[in-house]
């Protein structure tokens, strides 16, 4: 931790822990322990399901710890939902004890089927052998030493009943050690294909339509270590995003031991190579000009720019900020490697002499033009007017407090903005101490319940919760301090709303309207910039807020309603009162 983020990283982590909000053992006791009464209620709900599909738990096995194997099998047998089968393929385990355990279970329970492979073929081959045993309409993937909580398959069946068009289902997960102590929960967001291409957020618990698995040819040999991810990638290519569903409950306990990837990908380096291959072959099949490489805690995807990159218009509003404006423009010109851009400085009636001198100076710089206003306007109006006049096919909104530090920032953001279905793209912003000021916007955070900033205050050297501060992903909104969007999409949704939003949340509203139009908002950590703007002091509960600000809050709640409390890029198991992804007390998930 110290090597990556220094003392500030340690302080950040201590801050998350000393509050008590991230005491997972207590969270489990209070919010994720299945009581006898809850078991009874779920058993009664099973009877009311409109249909009870057979769920086939698919388990490849090779020489597991015998005690852990028994625990894994017993966790399936203890399921509240009764309509399951367990399909195990043993990959020629040398342990006679393992073989005896499997034979004993198969002989004593007709729901358990076991295939003994004559020779070892590794996990993909073993998984395909288990697939041959499957007779259910759904397949749940499970390792031979992991555990399912007793309600896991019930919630899967409930999801299937609630969403008849679903084809892929995944849940939250945690880790469990040899003493059965749970830790490290991953409370996931809803389906996020961009994050999925950065990490395997699907496993575990992953459940797939059997027809779909067979249609794509099952598990591929040569992808061992990432065979499940590769399978889901190929399935994803054949369905719509709305056919993937997330169950925000911990339905899988991933065993932590020395040879498990639950502890570290270093335990299985071949899995890293397989993951890169799975992604890069996905891009080839979908004719996407992109490449992926492993970066230690996930994968970086680089999207190629067109052979002739489009003109980008950088729109920089400013008022009486000579030093900031000069630093911003000079850093763009000196460091930006993107080959084709113009800079439009929009002066909002600056009236100090330093600004006048600065504006005259920057107007003489390469690719810079200055639009002057003699009367002060709102920022939204300034931006909208400049965008309409811009010659670029792509717009980059940039505040005058921004300083470029990564030369490829604009290339990165434009390459994402040009992808199909993408609206806005946001950047990773830091202050001069390299403390994050923006890693995307999460709806519902903060005292007013509208929106807050993901991982604000975290040292830049850390990956954040589940890698969420260091991987490309879809978010509901990103900040306008540095935002890239195609001009036609900006105009299609009407630009920024300066009529209803005078002080705050115009960028959030803009991104949400892009979402209404069917476009994704992306955030990338690979466009890093400094933001020299002083940190805005957050309003605390009980403090008065300015009247215009409270009008903005009221408008956002009227316009966007319950979405503000149910951000699909966040989790109901995470807290709305903090920006550090602390656990929710209680979670916003109905109890069992």
PyMOL commands that set and color helices and strands:
alter all, ss='L'
color gray80, all
select helices_A, chain A and resi 2-18+24-31+36-48+66-77+96-108+123-133+152-162+193-196+210-215+227-236+241-243+265-285+322-335+353-362+379-389+409-417+465-467+487-492+506-516+547-565
alter helices_A, ss='H'
color red, helices_A
select strands_A, chain A and resi 55-61+84-90+112-116+138-141+168-176+182-186+206-209+244-255+290-294+299-303+312-318+341-348+368-373+394-398+402-404+422-430+436-438+441-443+451-453+473-475+482-486+520-531
alter strands_A, ss='S'
color yellow, strands_A
deselect
rebuild
show_as cartoon
